[in-house]
Amino acid sequence: MGPKKGFTLIELLVVIAIIAMLLAILMPALGVAKERGKSTVCRARVKQWVLVAGMYGLDNNDKFGATLIDGKPWNSINGHWWIASLRPYYSNPKLRLCPSTEKAPGKRQEDHERKLFNCWTEYNNFPDEEEGTMLQDKGGPDAPIVNCIYGSVGANGWAISFTKDKGWLGMDKNKNYGSLSELAPETPFFFDCFKADIWPDDDDDPQNPTERNMDSRRPMTYVNIDRHYGNISMVSWDGACRNVGLKSLWRLKWHKSFNVTGDWSTADADWPEWMHEFKDPKNP
């Protein structure tokens, strides 16, 4: 028998080229599959907030966010209302996080510093239950270092049970749901969000939340974020959890008098260029 013949250099190069081509084809698909998996985990976490809020409501006369924390009203302590009220009802801080998001940068963020996959940050009022993260507070370079928690899930502020005649921060009390039992089954409850809570209205025009000049007075901006291929994860009060298209956000009954057939509820609305590729609005 003659000597064994090995691969020639040309043959090896051809094999390497084929492998490289296959990787180029497969890698994007693998990346999409990975992100789809994160989206599934995100929805599973968001869905649990209905259960957490339900347990809170059973202990607080069907109210949402109206309890006393350490003897103080929920709206007189540092930290947003649902974070403080619901903290005793869950143990894993990851419940507040979508797996696609990242921790906040080295300080509490101003609105214009937000990036698509950044988390919100709030003061940590429960250091005994959660270690938190030390961040520089908002302000200049001399701002103090404070203990913060972070998350990427937000709550519908119109679900809060107002305790003042003028509502929370001057919001129209007539728009809010006074108790959990008043919520419509399809009311948006918890969802992907740049902030811990928002009060959307039907005249909020769609803006890019990552742009420095965006109008922070338009609450829908903070939920109109492309985290899951033109969708966000959302759970409604009836426990239905799904991906909601960004253009469909204006067709949801955020508060009692929200106009779901307004200017931004149609496919031919004057959508900004960055939203042109997203699917047309549809009913929930």
C-alpha positions in Angstrom: 0.0 0.0 0.0 1.2 3.5 -0.8 1.4 6.3 1.7 -1.9 7.8 3.0 -2.9 10.9 1.2 -3.8 13.9 3.4 -5.9 16.9 2.6 -4.3 19.5 0.3 -4.2 23.1 1.3 -6.9 24.0 -1.2 -9.2 21.3 0.2 -8.7 22.6 3.7 -9.4 26.2 2.6 -12.6 25.0 0.9 -13.7 23.3 4.1 -12.9 26.3 6.2 -14.8 28.5 3.8 -17.9 26.3 3.9 -17.8 26.3 7.7 -17.5 30.0 7.7 -20.5 30.3 5.4 -22.6 28.0 7.6 -21.7 30.0 10.7 -22.6 33.3 8.9 -26.0 31.8 8.1 -26.6 30.2 11.5 -25.4 32.9 13.9 -28.1 35.4 13.2 -30.7 32.7 13.6 -29.1 31.6 16.9 -29.1 35.3 18.1 -32.8 35.6 17.3 -33.6 32.4 19.1 -31.7 33.6 22.1 -33.6 36.9 22.2 -36.9 35.0 21.7 -36.0 33.0 24.8 -35.3 36.2 26.8 -38.6 37.5 25.7 -40.4 34.4 27.0 -38.7 34.7 30.4 -39.6 38.4 30.4 -43.3 37.6 29.9 -43.2 34.9 32.6 -41.8 37.5 35.1 -44.2 40.2 34.1 -47.1 37.9 34.5 -46.3 37.2 38.1 -47.0 40.8 39.1 -50.7 40.3 38.8 -50.4 37.6 41.5 -48.3 39.8 43.6 -50.7 42.8 43.3 -53.6 40.4 44.0 -52.1 39.3 47.3 -51.5 42.9 48.2 -55.1 43.8 47.4 -56.4 41.0 49.6 -54.5 42.5 52.6 -55.5 46.1 51.8 -59.2 46.2 51.1 -58.9 45.8 47.4 -56.7 48.9 47.1 -53.5 49.2 45.2 -50.6 51.2 46.6 -52.5 52.7 49.6 -50.7 51.0 52.5 -48.6 52.4 55.3 -44.8 51.6 55.2 -43.1 51.9 58.5 -46.0 54.1 59.7 -45.7 56.5 56.8 -48.2 56.8 53.9 -46.9 55.2 50.7 -46.8 58.5 48.9 -44.6 60.2 51.5 -41.5 58.0 51.4 -38.7 57.9 48.9 -39.3 55.4 46.2 -42.2 54.9 43.9 -45.5 53.6 45.3 -45.8 50.1 44.0 -42.1 49.3 44.7 -42.6 50.2 48.4 -46.1 48.7 48.7 -45.4 45.4 47.0 -41.9 44.7 48.3 -43.0 42.5 51.2 -44.9 40.2 48.7 -42.0 38.9 46.6 -38.5 37.6 47.4 -36.6 37.6 44.1 -35.5 41.1 42.9 -35.1 39.6 39.4 -38.9 39.7 39.1 -38.5 43.4 38.3 -36.1 42.7 35.4 -36.4 41.7 31.8 -33.4 39.4 30.9 -32.7 41.6 27.9 -32.0 44.7 30.0 -28.8 45.7 31.7 -28.0 47.2 35.1 -28.1 51.0 35.3 -24.9 52.9 34.7 -22.8 54.3 37.6 -25.4 56.8 38.7 -29.2 57.3 38.9 -30.2 58.2 35.4 -31.7 61.4 34.1 -34.4 61.0 31.5 -32.1 62.1 28.7 -29.5 59.5 29.7 -31.7 56.5 29.0 -30.7 53.8 26.6 -32.9 51.1 25.1 -31.8 48.3 27.4 -31.0 50.3 30.5 -33.0 49.8 33.8 -34.6 52.4 35.9 -33.2 53.1 39.3 -34.9 54.1 42.6 -33.9 54.5 46.2 -33.7 51.2 48.2 -36.1 51.5 51.1 -35.7 47.8 52.1 -31.9 47.4 52.7 -32.6 44.5 55.1 -34.4 42.5 52.4 -32.3 43.5 49.4 -28.7 44.6 49.3 -29.2 47.1 46.5 -26.5 48.8 44.4 -24.5 51.9 45.4 -24.9 54.6 42.8 -24.2 58.3 42.5 -27.4 60.2 42.9 -28.8 62.6 40.2 -27.1 65.9 40.0 -23.5 67.1 39.5 -20.2 65.4 40.4 -20.7 66.2 44.1 -24.0 64.3 44.3 -24.0 61.8 47.2 -23.7 58.0 46.8 -27.0 56.3 47.5 -28.3 52.8 47.9 -30.5 52.0 44.9 -32.6 49.2 43.4 -33.2 48.8 39.7 -35.7 47.2 37.4 -37.2 47.3 33.9 -40.8 46.6 34.7 -43.3 49.5 35.1 -46.8 49.8 36.5 -49.9 51.5 35.1 -50.2 54.6 37.4 -53.9 54.8 36.6 -54.4 51.6 38.6 -53.4 53.3 41.8 -56.0 53.8 44.5 -55.8 57.6 45.0 -56.1 58.8 48.6 -56.3 62.5 47.8 -59.1 64.5 46.1 -56.7 65.7 43.4 -55.2 62.3 42.9 -51.5 61.5 42.7 -49.3 64.4 41.7 -52.3 66.4 40.4 -53.4 63.6 38.0 -57.1 63.6 37.1 -58.7 61.4 39.7 -61.7 60.8 37.4 -59.5 58.8 35.0 -58.1 56.4 37.6 -59.4 53.1 38.7 -60.3 53.5 42.4 -59.7 49.8 43.3 -58.5 46.6 41.8 -62.0 45.3 41.3 -62.8 48.4 39.1 -60.0 47.5 36.7 -61.3 46.2 33.3 -60.0 42.7 32.5 -57.9 44.1 29.6 -56.4 47.1 31.5 -52.6 47.2 31.1 -51.1 46.5 34.4 -47.4 45.7 34.3 -45.0 45.9 31.3 -41.6 46.7 29.9 -40.9 50.3 30.8 -38.1 52.9 31.2 -39.7 54.2 34.4 -41.2 52.4 37.5 -44.6 53.8 36.7 -46.4 55.9 34.0 -49.7 57.7 33.4 -50.2 57.4 29.6 -52.9 59.5 27.8 -54.4 59.1 24.3 -52.9 62.5 23.2 -49.3 61.4 23.9 -47.5 61.5 20.6 -45.0 58.7 19.8 -41.5 59.7 20.5 -38.1 58.0 20.6 -37.4 57.5 24.3 -33.6 57.3 23.7 -33.4 60.8 22.1 -32.1 63.5 24.3 -34.7 66.0 23.2 -37.7 63.7 23.9 -40.6 65.2 25.9 -40.7 63.6 29.3 -44.2 65.0 29.8 -45.5 62.4 27.4 -45.7 59.3 29.6 -46.4 56.9 26.7 -42.8 57.6 25.6 -41.4 55.5 28.5 -43.3 52.4 27.3 -43.0 52.9 23.6 -39.6 51.0 23.5 -38.4 48.5 21.0 -37.1 45.8 23.3 -38.6 42.7 21.7 -38.6 43.2 17.9 -41.2 46.0 17.9 -43.0 44.7 21.0 -43.0 45.0 24.7 -44.0 42.4 27.3 -47.3 43.2 29.0 -49.7 41.6 31.4 -53.3 42.9 31.8 -55.4 42.7 34.9 -57.0 39.5 33.8 -53.6 37.8 33.8 -53.3 37.6 30.0 -49.6 38.1 29.2 -48.4 38.7 25.7 -46.2 40.7 23.4 -47.9 44.0 22.5 -46.8 45.9 19.3 -45.7 49.4 19.9 -48.3 50.9 17.5 -51.0 49.0 19.4 -50.3 50.8 22.7 -52.7 53.5 21.8 -55.6 51.0 21.5 -55.3 49.9 25.1 -57.7 51.2 27.8 -55.0 52.7 30.1 -57.6 54.7 32.1 -61.4 55.0 32.3 -61.7 57.7 29.6 -58.8 56.7 27.4 -59.8 57.1 23.8 -58.8 53.9 22.0 -59.9 55.3 18.6 -57.8 58.5 18.8 -55.3 60.0 16.4 -52.6 57.3 17.1 -54.8 54.3 16.9 -54.8 53.8 13.1 -52.3 52.4 10.6 -52.2 55.6 8.6 -51.3 57.9 11.5 -48.3 60.1 11.1 -45.9 57.6 12.7 -42.3 58.7 13.1 -39.8 57.2 10.8 -38.2 54.9 13.4 -41.6 53.2 13.8 -42.4 52.6 10.1 -41.2 49.0 10.1 -43.4 47.9 13.0 -46.7 46.1 12.6 -49.9 48.1 12.2 -52.1 48.7 15.3 -54.5 46.0 16.3 -57.0 45.5 19.1 -55.9 43.5 22.2 
